[in-house]
Amino acid sequence: MAADPPVPRLVKAADTKALLALEDKAASLGLSQRLLPAWLGENVAPAARHYLWPGIWHRLSHRPEVSPHLRCELLLQLRGGEQVLSLLDIMPADFEPLLTVASRSEVLRVRHRMDLARSVREWTEEHVGKA
């Protein structure tokens, strides 16, 4: 087996339409890190920008057709303005065409917001408890 290439050192941005397509593809491929479409439809801001930060190459030895793929941290903008953190598995061919965040200062702002953001699970537990 050939060694994986280095993890891309690029932060990518996606609008909500592109994010939903990426999430749908992850679901159709049976990738494990993705969010439920109903949750996304209810909670993600329709006109927002979301950020993907590649973390690792993920391999499924029993599924070479989807290996390797990138496991990315995902910063989501919600309808209420809050940002939450999730993960998204994405195929390299789908990662490449996304908008690259070129400004170092914007990359640093994204990282800072990711470091402060609650997880989707934490956010959901809080909001389900209030209902």
Steps between C-alpha positions, in 0.01 A plus 500: 500500500633841402549764765235769524592843372545772761174631645413819311599811692211695358186622668201484270169685507162384376165671478198318637399353165850352450509378861169318458632334183816389684295363789269316255798346323653388830169334586468333159854361533431380855776713651478511876556868579202696375188669634138403452329691215201586721725659763684699234177622342362616833811664641753615238475858377389494135730780382806420711861409441631186671864395537680169458838440665660172387627288787593152384482258213249236601520148361246222507691182417175319420386782266783591262260689272474779760856481633670719573267790569551812705355537845447872551396715790193691392401840636131556437311828512155448651180695439529682833853621421677249723782285363541133588762239426451165331694260281448418135657224295559619145650351188815674373338578164221686683737689730724638226248726317371670816593862558842524668534744788812683383538767766716396795302729729172335394651153552605605852151640571341173382735295720422723799124462444541122465693486827220688681200332335286244674441171325176431316424240769545753782289760319225247427491373859458856625225586252308175536503553877336845454217373281 
